[in-house]
Amino acid sequence: MPPYKAGLLKRKIDSNKTNSTSADDKEQSSSNDEENLIQGELDAESDATDSEHGEDDAESDAERDELTDSEDDNESDANSDDSDNSNNSEEEHSSDSGAGTGTAPSAGSSDEAPKNKTKTQTSRLKPQQPNKKQTKNKSTIDKLADKIKETKVVEPVQQKDEYESGDTSDEEDRVNTAGDVPMWWYNEYPHVGYDLDARRIARPPQRDHIDDFLKKCEDPEFWRTVRDPATGQDVLLSTEDLQLIERLRAARLPSADHDEYEPWVEWFSREVLATPLRAFPEHKRSFLPSRSEQLQVARIVHALKMGWTKTRKQIADERRKKRERQFYNLWGAGDAAEQAQRPRSLPAPRRALPTHAESYNPPPEYLLDKREMKEWDKLAETPWKRKYTFLPTTHGSLRLVPAYPRFVRERFLRCLDLYLAPRAIKMRLTISAEELVPKLPAPRELQPFPTAEVLRLRGHAGPVRSADFDPSGQYAVSASDDGTVKVWETATGRCLRTVELGEPVRAAAWTPAAGLSLVAVALGRRLLLLNPGADVGAARVAARTDELLAEAPPAHDAAPDARTAAAVSWAAPDAAQWARGVRLALTHFRPVERVAWHARGDYVCVTLADAASRAVVVHQLSRRRSQLPFRRAKGLVQCALFHPTRPQLLVATQRAVRVYDLLRQELVRKLQPGAQWVSCVAAHPAGDNLLVGSYDRKLVWFDLELSARPYRTLRLHGGAVRALDFHRRYPLFASAGDDPYLVVSHGMVYSDLLQNPLLVPLKQLPGPEKRGELCVLGLRWHPTQPWLLAAAADHTLRLYA
């Protein structure tokens, strides 16, 4: 075995044992057959092996060659024994020999050489026994190796994050290859993209706002964590990334190592060098004509031939010609080129032909008499006011006609007319008034509609605020400021019943349900539900209505919340009120302005004055409970009504009309009528169109399927519009207000969505007399006939047919 240098140990790693090492040791070692040289501690004074090897210094090179095989065998045996006790290979100590150091053995030791040789052979054939001193010297290295083994823990192999070691070429197979597409396309899928093998990349667990908040509170590194949109993984920004972002936000260079103020290096100098900087020959293309320049020159030559590009001389000639004044014959016929250059002109205006008065022998009726001569003389200072510009004179023959004294002046005026005559054709847009008016059908083609007043109902002592028909149209109800509610017979105009309430009544509305006999009356802060009685309508219907309202619902079903209980309260009538027809009484915390029924007759919508967010209250009669549909006020509420066919609520404020969905409890659409103050709203029976009236004399038609902007704005009134209504069967609608007439219009809505509604004003009906500034306060169409009932401020009701 060849000798080693002093202080070095050779370690051999067995391939069989290397396979059983831990994952951490396998990563640290680059190869199983690698040999490492480890420097060990050698103490010449205390190491016993040094003394043993010192005796062998006198051995010759031949003896070392003979012992090589035996040393190898002993070394392998020792390594196998020590490897069972420790997991690492045994370290063997050897000292420098004479051959290794280049020194020869001394002469005094030549006699002892045979003895030492025999002793050495015997000792090497025996198994080597570790002594205590050698064990003590190896304990420092063994302790360190044992301690390292104890501290290492073998962990299971885990899938590493693709961003843990940076973007390298080894991780290209794990990059999302979805392409340059928005990542929200994958919101509905459980994956976020595909890898290079077209396999889906699973979406990592998603966090909501609560998870983000908890992680923000628990994770101290949350502020420097971002999410990769391609893979959905959280990426922790390093210190270098944060420094780069900070430098970019401060408008500095991204790299801190770059010195932007480094000294300038003069790569090229002004001195002419004897040898060029580039020590290679020029390319062949530098000696050949440029192809691109050849094409550019060819384009310029072609442009010169075609006349697109002009030389400097040609451009100077054109400028000189433009500076010269050009004259041409205004009405003369020139060549075609000259006519093409000048603008298109009109022919010279012709003179008017002479009249009979200009004849040399005019008829006697054209000659001036004495009275006309006096007027002629009076207008000597203002000759332009005379009947003629000349004095008609008669002559016996043409040869007796003297020279015309105004010949030169007329020639001058003629030349002046030619000078001031137009020189180009001026296209005038001539549109007649009939073409501006849209072509509408004749009113006689749109019959039937009311044309005159047929019945006037008297009996109230104050302005009539509201009027309504029952579902059959046989009876009508009216409410007045005199504190009474009257029921009338439509055909005869006879008053059937009068209910004294003792307080001005603001509104009265008959329920649209045919199976009930019920009228909602608003007076002050109360809403009363009246039964007109058995003598009005069918007795069975009246009795059935009393039975339904007499039964109170369960107490738990009618219990309102605190906010609703503070706004409205239900009360049963006493005996006196029951006798007058009052069946239910609801008291509100603000005055009631308007009342609107639902199409089924179970709900009543009430509008309160100055109630902010509680201005709209919905009452349910079957369960006897109230609801406040809004939490916040969107404006000053003017009126509210139910949609005729859908579960929606229409609320009109001062400047807008909002449509709310009662099932989803959300705002569906906001309509902008463009009016200063909305006064009333009416919905078409089909439900797709809406009519809005305002105090600034506007009538706005909305097509709900078309847009949130007005389809048509009608200005049919000279005063504020206070009442609107649609007919249930005929395509008619009416409007009235503070002006002394009612307007009946045709409003045809087609089932074809591509065809716009047809709006035609039909008739202006004479209205009632004005009382103060008020005229008509309410309108209502008959359910089946084209009859219109108007509630007037002159204490009457007027029926038009």
ABEGO torsion letter per residue (X at the ends): XBBBBBGBBBBBBBAAAAAABBAAAAAABABAABBBBBBBBBBAAABAAAAAAAAAAABBAAAAAAAAAAAAAAAAAAAAAAAAABABBBBBBBBBBAAAAGBBBBAAAAAAAAAAAAAAAAAAABBBBBBAAAAAAAAAAAAAAAAAAAABBBBBBBBBBAAAAEBBAAAAAABBAAEBBBAAAAAABABAEBBAAGBBBBBBBBBBAAAAAAAAAABAAAAABBBBAAAGBBBBBBAAAAAAAAAAAAGBBABAABBAABBBBBABBABBBABBABABBBBAAAABBBAAAAAAAAAAAAAAAAGABBBAAAAAAAAAAAABBBBBBAABBBBAAAAAABBBBBBBBBBBBBBAAABABBBAAABBBAAAAAAAAAAAABAAABABABBBBBBABAAABBBBAAAAAAAAAAAAAAAABBABBBBBBBBBAAAABBBBBBAAAAOBBBABBABBBBGBABBBABBBBBAAGABBBBBBAAGBBBBBBAAAGBBABBBBAGBBBABBBBBABAABBBBBBBBEABBBBBBAEAABEBAAAAAAAAAAAABBBBAAAABBBAAAAAABBBBBBBAAAAAAGBABBBBBABBBABBBBBAAGABBBBBBBGAEAAABBBBBAAAGBBBBABABBAEBBABBBBBAABBBBBBBBAABBBBBBAAAGBBABBBBAGBABBABBBBBAAGABBBBBBAAGBBBBBBAAABABBABBBBABABBBABBBBBAABBBBBBBBABABBBBBBBBBBABAABBBBBBBABBBBBBBBBEABABABBBBBAABBBBBBBBAAGBBBBBX
